């Protein structure tokens, strides 16, 4: 019902609407109102997909939040698929150490742990290039 009230003033199929729906979904997720969060995030994903495609940063943020709602509902297969779609995009668009990327990595690790598959998380992340190590001497000289 919060979704209906919030959505009344927004233009459908616009990025600003998708952004608002993503934020609403994330707030509802934090409040553990999972059905409402799922609805808002799915609406946001439809708009992000149409506007920028599933390889966009915006889509990945909403998709990873949706995956979190599914994981909390023990809908592990759906969550895993969405996390695995989102993580590489966030890693590429935001970087390996960005807050959103790290959070999704932690959620993936938790998902595997909750299923007794922790070793699969290790092998999944091994498939990504290692993070570049910054040369401390070069950083001090620059």
C-alpha positions in Angstrom: 0.0 0.0 0.0 3.0 2.3 0.6 3.9 1.4 -3.0 0.6 2.6 -4.3 0.7 5.9 -2.4 4.4 6.5 -3.4 3.8 5.6 -7.0 0.8 7.8 -7.6 2.9 10.9 -8.3 5.5 9.2 -10.5 5.6 8.9 -14.3 5.6 5.2 -15.4 8.5 3.8 -17.3 10.9 6.7 -16.5 14.4 6.3 -14.9 13.3 8.7 -12.0 10.4 6.3 -11.3 12.8 3.3 -11.4 15.1 5.1 -9.0 12.3 5.9 -6.6 11.1 2.3 -6.8 14.6 1.0 -6.2 15.0 3.2 -3.1 11.5 2.2 -1.8 12.3 -1.5 -2.3 15.6 -1.1 -0.4 13.8 0.7 2.5 11.1 -2.0 2.6 13.8 -4.7 2.5 15.5 -3.1 5.5 12.2 -3.1 7.3 11.7 -6.8 6.3 8.6 -6.1 4.4 9.7 -8.6 1.8 6.6 -8.9 -0.4 6.3 -5.2 -0.8 10.0 -4.9 -1.4 9.9 -7.6 -4.0 7.0 -5.8 -5.8 8.7 -2.4 -5.9 12.0 -3.9 -7.0 10.4 -5.9 -9.8 8.7 -2.8 -11.1 12.0 -1.0 -11.0 13.8 -3.8 -12.8 11.3 -3.7 -15.7 12.0 0.0 -16.1 15.8 -0.3 -15.8 15.8 -3.1 -18.2 13.8 -1.2 -20.8 15.9 2.0 -20.3 19.4 0.7 -19.9 19.4 -3.0 -20.1 20.3 -5.8 -17.6 24.0 -5.0 -17.8 23.6 -1.5 -16.3 24.6 -0.5 -12.8 21.1 0.7 -12.0 19.6 -2.7 -12.9 22.3 -4.5 -11.0 21.6 -2.5 -7.8 17.9 -3.2 -7.9 18.5 -6.9 -9.0 20.9 -7.5 -6.1 18.3 -6.1 -3.6 15.6 -8.3 -5.1 18.0 -11.2 -4.7 18.4 -10.3 -1.1 14.6 -10.4 -0.6 14.5 -13.9 -2.2 17.4 -15.1 0.0 15.6 -13.9 3.1 12.6 -15.9 2.0 14.8 -18.9 1.4 14.2 -18.8 -2.3 17.8 -19.6 -2.9 17.8 -20.6 -6.6 16.2 -17.3 -7.6 18.5 -15.3 -5.3 21.6 -17.1 -6.6 20.7 -16.4 -10.2 20.1 -12.7 -9.5 23.2 -12.3 -7.4 25.3 -14.0 -10.1 23.9 -11.6 -12.7 24.5 -8.5 -10.6 27.9 -9.1 -9.0 30.0 -9.0 -12.3 28.2 -5.8 -13.4 28.8 -4.1 -10.1 32.4 -5.2 -10.0 32.9 -3.7 -13.5 30.9 -0.5 -13.0 31.8 0.3 -9.4 34.9 -1.6 -8.7 35.7 -4.6 -6.5 36.0 -2.5 -3.4 32.9 -0.4 -3.8 30.4 -0.7 -0.9 27.7 -2.1 -3.2 30.0 -4.7 -4.7 31.3 -5.8 -1.3 27.8 -6.0 0.1 26.7 -8.3 -2.8 29.8 -10.4 -2.3 28.9 -10.8 1.4 25.3 -11.7 0.5 26.5 -14.3 -2.0 28.8 -15.8 0.6 26.0 -15.9 3.1 23.7 -17.5 0.6 26.1 -20.3 0.0 26.9 -20.7 3.8 23.2 -20.9 4.6 22.9 -23.8 2.1 26.0 -25.6 3.4 27.8 -24.8 0.2 30.5 -22.3 1.5 33.2 -23.9 -0.7 31.2 -23.0 -3.8 31.4 -19.3 -2.9 35.2 -19.6 -2.8 35.3 -21.2 -6.2 32.8 -18.7 -7.6 34.9 -15.7 -6.6 38.1 -17.3 -7.8 36.7 -16.9 -11.4 37.2 -13.1 -11.1 40.5 -11.4 -11.7 42.4 -10.5 -8.5 42.1 -7.0 -7.3 45.2 -4.9 -8.3 47.6 -4.3 -5.5 48.5 -0.6 -5.2 52.2 0.0 -4.9 52.6 1.9 -1.7 56.0 3.4 -2.8 54.5 4.8 -6.0 51.5 6.2 -4.1 53.8 7.9 -1.6 56.0 9.3 -4.4 53.0 10.6 -6.3 
